[in-house]
Amino acid sequence: MAAAAIGGVNGSASGGVQEQRAQGAAVLDLRVSELRQIFDAMDPAPFRERDLDPKAAAYIVGWAEETPKDQPLALVVHLGAPRPGQWTGAAAVGGGEPGGGAPLPEAQPSATAGDAALLGEAVREFFRGEAAGRRRDLAQLFRTGRISLVIGLAFLAGTVAAAEILDGLIAQYSWAGLVKESLVIGGWVALWRPMEIFLYDWWPIRARARLYDRLGAIQVSLRAAGAAPVQAA
């Protein structure tokens, strides 16, 4: 995955921590000027419970979707000025060309073990919450499917019974045959929604929940510019 600017966050799947790569983990590098750029500025929750920035979360999820399903995941967050030629700020947020924004400050923030642990827990907690949300959606979908199935079967039984009553009128009235067939077709159409739920709608939600489960166990490291990476607990 090529490098990209995401609302002030530069992401790349190249580089990373060699130890994590040696363990077979897929590593995503995110480059930010400040740690708070990863999180949603509008979320008033405490830091550990704060949601990730929507663009950063979407980028991480998109990257994880391209990795093998059984491969562990790792995230390396680089603090400080980006590499030469990388820009953030107004140009990245507005989608303009480099030169429309301002370069990052030269001052390099530090990365402590406490910061790394807090970041790792916040990232994992966010995706664990997303996984739980998808499973709630799945449970609600199955409840809707069961109710729809009961309603559909009851409606089908009623239309079949009505069709049987009309069967005796076919010889007397030409329209009775058309009404009978229409009732039977309508009864089967009423079962389309529960069939759609139980055959097609549920598995993409479960797949997304499993993806969030993987991200909920992601290894997180924090690295300040020019310093060794700090591994989150």
Buried (B, 14 or more C-beta within 10 A) or exposed (E): EEBBBBBBBBBBBEBBBEEBEEEEBBBBBBBBBEBEBBBBEEEEEEEEEBBBBEBBBEBBBEBBEEBEEEEBBBBBBBBBBBEEEBBBBEBBBEEEEEEEBEBBEEEBBEBEEEBBBBBBBBBBBBBBBBBBEBBEBBEEBBEBBEEBBEBBBEBBEBBBEBBEEBEEBBEEEEEBBEBBEEBBEBBBEBBEBBBEBBEEBBEEBBEBBBBBBBBBEBBBBBBBBEBEBBBBE
